[in-house]
Amino acid sequence: MTRAPARPFAVLLAALLLCGAGRAHGQFIDYAFGQTGCAEDGGLARAGFEARDDERPGGGPSAGLGGGPLGASTLSVEVPELGETRDMLLFVPVDYDAARALPLVVVLHGAPGSAAAAPAAADSMRTLWSVLAEREDVIVLAPIAAGSQGGWVPDRDQPAIACALAELARRYPIDLDRRYLWGFSAGAHFGHALALGNAGRFAAYAINAGALYALACGATGTTFDCATTLPGALRPLPVSLRVGRSDSLRTYVEGDRGRLLQAGWTDGAELSYGEFSGGHSVSIADAEAAWAWFAPRQRP
């Protein structure tokens, strides 16, 4: 089990912002993959034609032939708009059959406190998911956050993740209708915004100990605009919320359930809420719960 000390939400949010996330945004388009320099067809989205805000790639299997490494490996991705190469961690089932398109889960780690510790944090999330991934035939991508304290920097991490997904679609036959996102703590804060900003590309997402208005809803002073921002999502993207009963974030996650219901999400169909015994922690049970939520869901 990976544990982090429980801290008040204000402290967690301040730490997230210090990690390079910048101010909270009020529009999901700030996190839209269509604005990046990578496209899933191998071209560049900005090569003369700006992608529409509601653009979504075609479904079914990607064109990848399955020639990449199996098991645990490192994926190096060029990010044209940043002019840099980013390393991310990957897990592909060792008995992978290239004749069958597999689902993919992006897993986002919490902020470990330093950039040097971020690779280990990503590796712990990959390890958390690897047994399930092998059993269920799932590809796992564990990005490494770019922040100076190991946290997520949307302006750098969003395009890097977009490029990684595009590269994986070229290397492996990925089921483009069964891509999911899961995050813990700071990765859950960022995960809310990233998933909702790309609701046409993910089939569902799940968060552990994350808050909508850390990044997804936006804030001015102490007034949060979830009520106006959430209905602007492309669709009510199915989401599972989980949090420890003694986690200092529990009341915020519980409040997010109400905010999503008010914005049009439906309990059971598009929204799941669960609490477990414990604090600000994550375990294999959380990965299993997320996969139970993901498995029956495909992108419409």
Beta strands, then each sheet from edge to edge (+ up, - down):
strand 1: 2-3
strand 2: 71-79
strand 3: 84-92
strand 4: 102-108
strand 5: 139-142
strand 6: 174-184
strand 7: 204-208
strand 8: 219-220
strand 9: 223-224
strand 10: 239-244
strand 11: 271-276
strand 12: 281-282
sheet 1: 1+ 12-
sheet 2: 2+ 3- 5+ 4+ 6+ 7+ 10+ 11+
sheet 3: 8+ 9-
end
